[in-house]
């Protein structure tokens, strides 16, 4: 487990502990779901066939005119 992940978990537990001290109600099932969510690996899906030009618009390269002969 990386340091960043440990710090994130400690921060979450600290916030939950402060909430318990001031009396914010939270069911044990909600706490278990939250801790389970924190431990799930994050999956990023990419589509290598999708050519993103950066502006959200796709251009059709076949419509570009060929260069002029010299």
C-alpha contacts under 8 A as a table, 3 or more apart, distances in Angstrom:
res1	aa1	res2	aa2	distance
1	X	5	X	6.45
1	X	6	X	6.82
2	X	5	X	5.28
2	X	6	X	6.34
3	X	6	X	5.06
3	X	7	X	6.12
4	X	7	X	5.19
4	X	8	X	6.19
5	X	8	X	5.09
5	X	9	X	6.24
6	X	9	X	5.11
6	X	10	X	6.12
7	X	10	X	5.02
7	X	11	X	6.04
8	X	11	X	5.14
8	X	12	X	6.24
9	X	12	X	5.12
9	X	13	X	6.16
9	X	38	X	7.42
10	X	13	X	5.06
10	X	14	X	5.98
11	X	14	X	5.00
11	X	15	X	6.21
12	X	15	X	5.21
12	X	16	X	6.27
13	X	16	X	5.03
13	X	17	X	6.07
14	X	17	X	4.99
14	X	18	X	6.21
15	X	18	X	5.17
15	X	19	X	6.19
16	X	19	X	5.04
16	X	20	X	6.22
17	X	20	X	5.03
17	X	21	X	6.27
18	X	21	X	5.05
18	X	22	X	6.40
19	X	22	X	5.35
19	X	23	X	6.14
19	X	24	X	5.26
20	X	23	X	5.03
20	X	24	X	5.68
20	X	25	X	7.29
21	X	24	X	7.78
26	X	30	X	6.61
26	X	31	X	7.19
27	X	30	X	5.37
27	X	31	X	6.67
28	X	31	X	5.06
28	X	32	X	6.17
29	X	32	X	5.07
29	X	33	X	6.15
30	X	33	X	5.11
30	X	34	X	6.16
31	X	34	X	5.07
31	X	35	X	6.19
32	X	35	X	5.17
32	X	36	X	6.05
33	X	36	X	5.04
33	X	37	X	6.09
34	X	37	X	5.10
34	X	38	X	6.32
35	X	38	X	5.09
35	X	39	X	6.43
36	X	39	X	5.22
36	X	40	X	6.45
37	X	40	X	5.37
47	X	50	X	5.61
48	X	51	X	7.44
51	X	58	X	7.26
52	X	55	X	7.72
52	X	56	X	6.78
52	X	57	X	7.48
52	X	58	X	6.66
53	X	56	X	6.62
53	X	57	X	6.62
53	X	58	X	6.44
53	X	59	X	7.93
54	X	57	X	7.57
60	X	63	X	5.81
60	X	64	X	7.59
61	X	64	X	5.53
62	X	65	X	7.88
